Amino acid sequence: MNRNQAMDTYLEKLQSIFNEENAKRTKQHSKGKRTAQERLDDLLDSGSWTEFQQFAAGNQDEIEQLNDGVLIGVGTIHGTKVCVFAQDFTVAGGSLGEIHAKKIAWLMDLAADMKAPIIGLNDSGGARIQEGITALEGYGSIFQRNANYSGVIPQISVILGPCAGGAVYSPALTDFIFMVEKTSQMFITGPKVVKVITGTDIAGEDLGGASMHASISGNVHVIAKTETDILQEVRRLICLWKPVKTEEVLAPKGTSLLTLLPTDSRKGYDIKTIIHSLVDQDSFFEVQKKFARNMVIGFARLNGKPIGIISNNPKVMAGCIDMDAADKCARFVRFCDAFNYPLLVLEDVSGFMPGIKQEQGGLIRHGAKIIYAFATATVPRITVILRKAYGGAFVALNSKAIGADFVFAWPGSEVSVMGPEGAASIIYAKEIQKSPNPDQMKQEKISEYRSLYADSYHAANKALIDDIIHPDDTRKRLILAFSLVEKKQRNHPHRKHGNIPL
């Protein structure tokens, strides 16, 4: 075959692919879903997509298409190079077979070589049954890379259809999972199997829908109403990981932070109002918004530079740390440390959540994850104590004892082994009981304990706090403090790896 004949054959193949793509688009739209290519167009910068291995396929008679149910390639998001695979549900249900898996594995290796994020647009019926254990081997090859490249490149999974069995384990190994409400589902075993095995009749949305995973299981990090919306959220996250020029920075609107805290220290407030008043305008991207709402985590920019934020939310459960909040915090800290995003902790915590359910559920183990995550993090780390920091929670949430670079506190904040009310009741129990007016004596002892032991100036006197700062100076002080430690280098003792309390 000469060169002209080869070119004619190539163009015929492309025309055939084009015709098949039109048929696939119609079929996918009839189900209320978008095609793999349309999803890529929404996700990536216009004209940036380059596809690879589009002719790689298994048994042509069975899969009816050259792409083997997955498109792989490279594009950009706000100028950042990313590797993306998009499963094509119109080809054998997007099922994963030998070649399908090889394409994804090859792309993951390329992403690691490029040091680029990898994004998976998942819409698959699971393992391709007709390929047998070869398909399962394919899943294993992907799982291996998910684990090996953890902390090497950011890994993002976008669930755009029902994913079950092996199809959910790869997303679970990635850093962030995005889902679409009422379209995306994740479960180990689907509703039909659950009914046969357990006799329970449950809808797919209740078993593994986006809302359930966002609020109960905590498996998903971001949800949205439509495919277009969720892909825009992915674009926003990728964008926030890049710094912007100082001249492009929009400082927060000039609300005095003094007005954002209730005068009654026992009242709750939404920590997000504080966050938005500190970081660059419109830059805060919250992660796991509906899960463990007593802890707020997310990315933002401070003077143009990306940071990770961890904060208690006194509006929910008084900001106490329970098992779910501990897991949420620890994993986020680990991600930020792996990819060198400085950490800011906004602390207003009365302690870990007491109770039988929490203790029996392993709160000790879960809480230890926070300590481990912060103690092993080598990125710049700053804590601001807004109102209170009691007990083990004070130590766990990035105290100087476990390596914080700076700890600041607002005037009037309290740092203590426990709250003054509880402490006074224990320390001065006999005096209170013998007093002719126990209630009055208790209040006096609470005030005495607060002034002697709980005031943040006492902690500053012991060098546990670096400075007491005016709330309205917080942003300025944070910008300066982070600039002082942005080039810090701190190494751990040589070891194969640590053993985080899982």
C-alpha positions as CSV (number, residue, x, y, z in Angstrom):
1,M,0.0,0.0,0.0
2,N,1.5,3.4,-1.0
3,R,1.3,6.5,1.1
4,N,-1.8,7.9,-0.8
5,Q,-3.7,4.7,-0.3
6,A,-2.8,4.6,3.4
7,M,-4.0,8.1,3.8
8,D,-7.3,7.3,2.1
9,T,-7.7,4.3,4.4
10,Y,-7.0,6.5,7.4
11,L,-9.6,9.1,6.3
12,E,-12.2,6.4,5.7
13,K,-11.6,5.1,9.3
14,L,-12.0,8.6,10.6
15,Q,-15.3,9.1,8.6
16,S,-16.5,5.8,10.0
17,I,-15.7,6.9,13.6
18,F,-17.5,10.2,12.9
19,N,-20.6,8.4,11.7
20,E,-20.5,6.1,14.7
21,E,-20.1,9.0,17.1
22,N,-23.2,10.6,15.8
23,A,-25.2,7.4,16.4
24,K,-23.7,7.1,19.9
25,R,-24.6,10.7,20.7
26,T,-28.2,10.2,19.9
27,K,-28.3,7.0,22.0
28,Q,-26.7,8.7,25.0
29,H,-28.9,11.8,24.8
30,S,-32.0,9.6,24.8
31,K,-31.0,8.5,28.3
32,G,-30.6,12.1,29.5
33,K,-26.8,11.8,29.5
34,R,-24.0,13.4,27.6
35,T,-21.4,11.6,25.5
36,A,-17.8,11.1,26.6
37,Q,-16.6,13.6,24.0
38,E,-19.1,16.2,25.1
39,R,-18.0,15.8,28.7
40,L,-14.4,16.3,27.7
41,D,-15.4,19.5,25.8
42,D,-17.1,20.8,29.0
43,L,-14.1,19.9,31.2
44,L,-11.2,21.1,29.1
45,D,-10.1,24.4,27.6
46,S,-11.4,24.8,24.1
47,G,-9.2,23.1,21.5
48,S,-6.8,21.6,24.0
49,W,-7.8,17.9,23.8
50,T,-5.4,15.4,22.2
51,E,-6.6,11.8,22.1
52,F,-4.3,8.8,22.1
53,Q,-4.8,5.1,21.3
54,Q,-8.2,5.7,19.7
55,F,-7.8,2.6,17.5
56,A,-6.8,0.3,20.4
57,A,-9.6,-2.2,21.0
58,G,-10.3,-5.8,21.9
59,N,-12.8,-8.0,20.1
60,Q,-14.3,-5.8,17.4
61,D,-17.3,-8.0,17.0
62,E,-18.3,-7.6,20.6
63,I,-17.5,-4.0,21.3
64,E,-18.6,-2.5,17.9
65,Q,-16.1,0.4,18.2
66,L,-12.5,1.2,18.0
67,N,-12.1,3.0,21.3
68,D,-12.9,-0.1,23.5
69,G,-15.3,2.0,25.6
70,V,-12.8,4.6,26.8
71,L,-11.2,7.8,25.4
72,I,-7.8,8.7,26.8
73,G,-5.7,11.8,26.2
74,V,-4.2,15.1,27.4
75,G,-5.7,18.6,27.6
76,T,-5.6,21.7,29.7
77,I,-7.8,23.3,32.4
78,H,-7.1,27.0,32.8
79,G,-3.8,26.3,31.2
80,T,-2.8,23.5,33.5
81,K,-2.0,20.2,31.7
82,V,-4.2,17.3,32.8
83,C,-4.5,13.7,31.7
84,V,-8.1,12.5,31.3
85,F,-9.9,9.3,30.5
86,A,-13.6,9.3,29.7
87,Q,-15.5,6.0,29.7
88,D,-18.0,5.6,26.9
89,F,-21.2,4.0,28.2
90,T,-22.5,3.5,24.6
91,V,-19.8,1.0,23.9
92,A,-20.5,-2.3,25.8
93,G,-21.8,-0.2,28.7
94,G,-18.4,1.4,29.3
95,S,-17.4,-2.0,30.7
96,L,-13.7,-2.6,31.5
97,G,-11.9,-5.2,29.5
98,E,-8.2,-5.9,28.9
99,I,-7.5,-3.2,26.3
100,H,-9.8,-0.7,28.1
101,A,-7.7,-1.2,31.3
102,K,-4.4,-1.0,29.4
103,K,-5.3,2.3,28.0
104,I,-6.2,3.8,31.4
105,A,-3.0,2.3,32.9
106,W,-0.8,3.7,30.1
107,L,-2.4,7.1,30.7
108,M,-1.8,7.0,34.4
109,D,1.9,6.2,33.8
110,L,2.0,9.2,31.4
111,A,0.4,11.4,34.0
112,A,3.1,10.3,36.6
113,D,5.8,11.1,34.1
114,M,4.3,14.5,33.3
115,K,3.6,15.2,37.0
116,A,0.1,16.1,35.9
117,P,-3.2,15.5,37.6
118,I,-5.2,12.6,36.2
119,I,-9.0,12.9,36.0
120,G,-11.3,9.9,35.4
121,L,-14.8,10.5,33.9
122,N,-16.4,7.3,35.2
123,D,-19.5,5.8,33.5
124,S,-19.1,2.1,33.5
125,G,-21.1,-1.1,34.0
126,G,-18.1,-2.7,35.6
127,A,-16.0,-5.6,34.5
128,R,-16.6,-6.9,31.0
129,I,-18.1,-10.3,31.8
130,Q,-17.3,-12.0,28.5
131,E,-13.6,-11.3,29.1
132,G,-13.6,-13.1,32.4
133,I,-10.7,-12.8,34.8
134,T,-8.7,-10.8,32.3
135,A,-11.1,-7.9,33.1
136,L,-10.5,-8.4,36.8
137,E,-6.7,-8.3,36.2
138,G,-7.3,-5.0,34.4
139,Y,-8.9,-3.5,37.5
140,G,-5.9,-4.7,39.6
141,S,-3.5,-2.9,37.3
142,I,-5.4,0.3,37.8
143,F,-5.6,-0.2,41.6
144,Q,-1.9,-0.7,41.7
145,R,-1.3,2.6,40.0
146,N,-3.8,4.4,42.1
147,A,-1.9,3.4,45.2
148,N,1.6,3.9,43.7
149,Y,0.9,7.4,42.4
150,S,-1.0,8.5,45.6
151,G,0.8,11.6,46.8
152,V,2.8,11.7,43.5
153,I,0.0,13.2,41.3
154,P,-3.4,14.5,42.2
155,Q,-6.1,11.9,41.2
156,I,-9.7,13.0,40.7
157,S,-12.7,10.8,39.9
158,V,-16.0,12.1,38.4
159,I,-18.9,9.6,38.7
160,L,-21.3,10.2,35.8
161,G,-23.4,7.1,35.9
162,P,-24.0,3.9,37.9
163,C,-20.7,2.4,39.2
164,A,-20.7,-0.9,41.0
165,G,-18.3,-3.5,42.3
166,G,-14.7,-3.1,41.1
167,A,-15.7,0.1,39.3
168,V,-15.9,1.9,42.7
169,Y,-12.6,0.9,44.2
170,S,-10.4,2.9,41.9
171,P,-12.4,6.1,42.7
172,A,-12.2,5.3,46.4
173,L,-8.4,5.2,46.0
174,T,-8.3,8.7,44.4
175,D,-8.0,12.0,46.2
176,F,-11.4,13.5,45.3
177,I,-14.7,12.2,44.1
178,F,-17.3,14.3,42.3
179,M,-20.9,13.1,41.7
180,V,-24.0,14.3,39.9
181,E,-27.3,14.3,41.9
182,K,-29.8,11.6,40.7
183,T,-27.6,10.4,37.9
184,S,-24.4,9.1,39.6
185,Q,-24.4,6.1,41.9
186,M,-21.7,4.1,43.7
187,F,-22.1,0.8,45.5
188,I,-20.3,-2.5,46.1
189,T,-23.5,-4.4,45.4
190,G,-26.5,-3.0,43.6
191,P,-30.1,-2.8,44.8
192,K,-31.1,-6.1,43.2
193,V,-28.3,-8.1,44.8
194,V,-29.0,-6.5,48.2
195,K,-32.7,-7.5,47.9
196,V,-31.8,-11.1,47.0
197,I,-29.2,-11.5,49.8
198,T,-30.7,-9.5,52.6
199,G,-34.4,-9.2,51.6
200,T,-34.2,-5.4,51.9
201,D,-35.9,-3.4,49.1
202,I,-33.9,-0.2,48.6
203,A,-33.7,2.3,45.8
204,G,-30.4,2.9,44.0
205,E,-30.3,6.5,45.0
206,D,-30.7,5.6,48.7
207,L,-28.1,2.9,48.5
208,G,-25.4,4.7,46.6
209,G,-26.7,8.1,45.3
210,A,-24.8,11.4,45.4
211,S,-26.7,12.8,48.3
212,M,-26.2,9.8,50.5
213,H,-22.5,9.7,49.8
214,A,-22.2,13.4,50.4
215,S,-23.9,13.5,53.7
216,I,-23.7,10.1,55.3
217,S,-20.9,7.9,54.0
218,G,-18.5,10.8,53.3
219,N,-17.2,9.0,50.2
220,V,-17.9,11.9,47.8
221,H,-16.3,15.4,48.1
222,V,-18.4,17.5,45.8
223,I,-21.8,17.1,44.2
224,A,-23.8,19.2,41.7
225,K,-27.2,19.0,40.0
226,T,-26.0,18.5,36.4
227,E,-23.0,17.0,34.5
228,T,-22.1,20.5,33.2
229,D,-22.1,21.9,36.7
230,I,-20.0,19.2,38.2
231,L,-17.3,19.5,35.5
232,Q,-17.2,23.2,36.2
233,E,-16.5,22.4,39.8
234,V,-13.6,20.2,38.7
235,R,-12.3,23.1,36.7
236,R,-12.6,25.4,39.6
237,L,-10.7,23.1,41.9
238,I,-7.8,22.6,39.4
239,C,-7.7,26.4,39.0
240,L,-7.4,27.0,42.7
241,W,-4.3,24.9,42.9
242,K,-2.4,27.5,40.9
243,P,-1.1,30.8,42.3
244,V,-2.1,34.1,40.7
245,K,-0.2,37.3,40.3
246,T,-0.3,39.7,43.2
247,E,-1.9,42.4,41.0
248,E,-4.8,40.0,40.3
249,V,-5.6,39.5,44.0
250,L,-8.9,40.7,45.3
251,A,-8.8,41.3,49.0
252,P,-11.9,40.3,51.1
253,K,-14.5,43.0,51.6
254,G,-13.7,45.2,54.6
255,T,-15.9,43.5,57.3
256,S,-14.5,43.8,60.8
257,L,-13.8,40.3,62.1
258,L,-14.7,41.6,65.6
259,T,-18.3,41.8,64.6
260,L,-18.4,38.2,63.4
261,L,-18.1,36.5,66.8
262,P,-21.0,36.4,69.2
263,T,-20.6,38.4,72.4
264,D,-21.8,35.3,74.3
265,S,-18.9,32.7,74.0
266,R,-21.4,29.9,74.3
267,K,-23.3,30.8,71.2
268,G,-22.4,29.2,67.8
269,Y,-21.6,31.0,64.6
270,D,-20.8,29.9,61.0
271,I,-17.0,29.7,60.6
272,K,-17.4,30.2,56.9
273,T,-18.1,33.9,57.5
274,I,-14.6,34.1,59.1
275,I,-13.0,32.2,56.3
276,H,-14.5,34.5,53.6
277,S,-13.3,37.5,55.5
278,L,-9.7,36.3,55.6
279,V,-9.0,34.8,52.1
280,D,-9.0,36.3,48.7
281,Q,-12.4,37.2,47.3
282,D,-14.4,34.2,45.9
283,S,-11.5,31.9,46.3
284,F,-12.8,29.5,49.0
285,F,-13.6,26.0,47.6
286,E,-15.2,23.8,50.3
287,V,-14.7,20.1,50.2
288,Q,-17.1,17.6,51.8
289,K,-19.6,20.4,52.5
290,K,-22.4,18.1,53.7
291,F,-20.4,15.5,55.6
292,A,-19.2,16.1,59.2
293,R,-20.4,19.7,59.1
294,N,-18.8,20.4,62.5
295,M,-15.5,20.5,60.6
296,V,-15.0,22.8,57.5
297,I,-12.2,22.1,55.1
298,G,-11.3,23.4,51.7
299,F,-8.9,25.3,49.4
300,A,-8.5,29.0,49.1
301,R,-6.0,31.7,48.0
302,L,-4.3,34.0,50.4
303,N,-2.7,36.9,48.7
304,G,-2.8,34.9,45.4
305,K,-1.2,31.7,46.8
306,P,-3.2,28.5,47.3
307,I,-3.6,27.1,50.9
308,G,-5.6,24.4,52.6
309,I,-8.0,25.4,55.4
310,I,-9.1,23.3,58.3
311,S,-11.6,24.8,60.8
312,N,-14.0,23.9,63.5
313,N,-17.6,25.1,62.9
314,P,-19.2,26.1,66.2
315,K,-22.6,26.3,64.4
316,V,-22.7,22.5,64.3
317,M,-22.2,20.3,67.4
318,A,-20.5,23.3,69.0
319,G,-17.5,22.5,66.8
320,C,-16.6,19.4,68.7
321,I,-14.6,16.7,66.9
322,D,-16.3,13.4,66.3
323,M,-15.1,10.3,64.4
324,D,-16.3,11.6,61.0
325,A,-14.8,15.0,61.5
326,A,-11.5,13.5,62.5
327,D,-11.3,11.4,59.3
328,K,-12.3,14.4,57.2
329,C,-9.6,16.6,58.7
330,A,-6.8,14.0,58.7
331,R,-7.2,13.0,55.0
332,F,-7.3,16.6,53.9
333,V,-4.2,17.4,55.8
334,R,-2.4,14.5,54.2
335,F,-3.4,15.6,50.7
336,C,-2.2,19.2,51.3
337,D,1.1,18.0,52.7
338,A,1.6,15.6,49.8
339,F,1.2,18.4,47.3
340,N,2.8,21.2,49.2
341,Y,-0.2,23.4,50.0
342,P,0.4,25.3,53.2
343,L,-2.1,24.7,56.0
344,L,-4.2,27.2,58.0
345,V,-6.1,26.0,61.0
346,L,-8.9,28.2,62.4
347,E,-9.5,26.8,65.8
348,D,-12.6,27.1,68.0
349,V,-13.0,23.7,69.7
350,S,-14.2,22.6,73.1
351,G,-12.8,19.1,72.6
352,F,-13.5,15.7,71.2
353,M,-17.1,14.6,71.2
354,P,-18.0,12.7,74.4
355,G,-20.4,9.7,74.5
356,I,-20.7,6.0,74.5
357,K,-21.3,5.8,70.7
358,Q,-18.2,7.7,69.9
359,E,-16.0,5.8,72.3
360,Q,-17.3,2.4,71.2
361,G,-16.9,3.5,67.6
362,G,-13.2,4.1,68.0
363,L,-12.9,7.9,68.6
364,I,-9.5,7.4,70.1
365,R,-8.3,5.8,66.8
366,H,-10.0,8.3,64.6
367,G,-8.8,11.3,66.7
368,A,-5.2,9.9,66.5
369,K,-5.4,10.3,62.8
370,I,-5.5,14.1,63.2
371,I,-2.4,14.0,65.4
372,Y,-0.5,11.8,63.0
373,A,-1.4,13.9,60.0
374,F,-0.3,17.2,61.5
375,A,2.7,15.8,63.2
376,T,4.1,14.3,60.0
377,A,3.2,17.3,57.7
378,T,6.2,19.3,56.6
379,V,4.4,22.1,54.8
380,P,4.1,25.6,56.4
381,R,1.4,25.4,59.1
382,I,-0.3,28.2,61.0
383,T,-3.0,28.0,63.7
384,V,-5.2,30.9,64.8
385,I,-7.2,30.3,68.0
386,L,-10.4,32.3,67.6
387,R,-12.3,31.7,70.8
388,K,-11.3,28.5,72.6
389,A,-9.0,25.5,72.4
390,Y,-9.5,22.9,75.1
391,G,-7.8,19.6,76.0
392,G,-6.5,17.1,73.5
393,A,-8.2,18.9,70.7
394,F,-5.9,21.9,71.3
395,V,-2.9,19.6,70.9
396,A,-4.2,17.7,67.9
397,L,-5.2,20.7,65.8
398,N,-1.8,21.8,64.8
399,S,-0.3,23.0,68.1
400,K,3.3,24.0,68.4
401,A,4.0,20.7,70.3
402,I,3.3,18.8,67.1
403,G,5.1,21.1,64.7
404,A,3.1,24.2,63.9
405,D,5.2,27.0,62.6
406,F,3.1,29.8,64.2
407,V,0.2,29.8,66.6
408,F,-1.7,33.0,67.0
409,A,-4.7,33.8,69.2
410,W,-7.4,36.5,69.3
411,P,-7.8,38.5,72.6
412,G,-10.2,36.9,75.0
413,S,-9.6,33.4,73.6
414,E,-9.1,30.5,76.0
415,V,-6.5,27.7,76.0
416,S,-6.9,25.1,78.7
417,V,-6.9,21.5,79.6
418,M,-10.7,21.7,79.7
419,G,-13.4,24.4,79.8
420,P,-13.5,26.6,82.9
421,E,-16.9,25.3,83.8
422,G,-15.8,21.7,84.0
423,A,-12.4,22.4,85.4
424,A,-13.8,24.6,88.3
425,S,-16.4,22.0,89.1
426,I,-13.6,19.4,89.6
427,I,-10.8,21.4,91.2
428,Y,-13.0,23.4,93.6
429,A,-15.7,20.8,94.2
430,K,-15.2,20.8,98.0
431,E,-15.3,24.5,98.3
432,I,-18.4,24.8,96.2
433,Q,-20.2,22.1,98.2
434,K,-19.3,23.7,101.5
435,S,-20.3,27.2,100.4
436,P,-23.6,28.6,101.7
437,N,-24.3,29.7,98.1
438,P,-22.9,26.9,95.9
439,D,-24.1,28.5,92.6
440,Q,-22.5,31.8,93.4
441,M,-19.3,30.1,94.5
442,K,-19.2,28.0,91.4
443,Q,-19.4,31.1,89.2
444,E,-16.6,32.8,91.2
445,K,-14.4,29.8,90.8
446,I,-15.1,29.6,87.1
447,S,-14.0,33.2,86.7
448,E,-10.9,32.5,88.9
449,Y,-9.9,29.5,86.8
450,R,-10.5,31.4,83.6
451,S,-8.3,34.2,84.6
452,L,-5.5,32.1,86.2
453,Y,-5.3,29.2,83.7
454,A,-7.5,29.5,80.7
455,D,-6.7,32.9,79.3
456,S,-4.7,32.8,76.1
457,Y,-2.1,35.2,77.7
458,H,-1.2,32.3,80.1
459,A,-0.5,30.1,77.1
460,A,1.5,32.9,75.4
461,N,3.5,33.2,78.6
462,K,4.4,29.5,78.3
463,A,5.5,30.1,74.6
464,L,2.6,27.9,73.4
465,I,1.2,30.9,71.5
466,D,3.5,33.2,69.4
467,D,1.4,36.3,69.5
468,I,-2.0,37.6,70.6
469,I,-3.3,39.5,67.5
470,H,-6.1,41.9,66.8
471,P,-8.8,40.0,64.7
472,D,-8.7,42.7,62.0
473,D,-4.9,42.2,61.6
474,T,-5.3,38.5,61.0
475,R,-5.0,38.5,57.2
476,K,-2.0,40.7,57.2
477,R,-0.3,38.6,59.9
478,L,-1.0,35.4,58.0
479,I,0.4,36.7,54.8
480,L,3.6,37.7,56.5
481,A,3.9,34.5,58.5
482,F,3.4,32.2,55.5
483,S,6.0,34.2,53.6
484,L,8.5,33.6,56.4
485,V,8.2,29.9,56.2
486,E,7.4,29.3,52.5
487,K,10.8,27.9,51.8
488,K,11.2,25.8,55.0
489,Q,12.6,22.3,54.8
490,R,11.8,19.7,57.4
491,N,12.6,16.1,57.0
492,H,11.4,13.0,58.8
493,P,13.7,10.2,60.1
494,H,14.5,7.7,57.3
495,R,12.0,4.8,57.2
496,K,10.1,2.7,54.8
497,H,6.8,4.4,55.8
498,G,4.9,5.2,59.0
499,N,1.8,3.4,60.2
500,I,-1.1,5.8,60.5
501,P,-3.8,4.6,62.8
502,L,-6.4,3.5,60.2
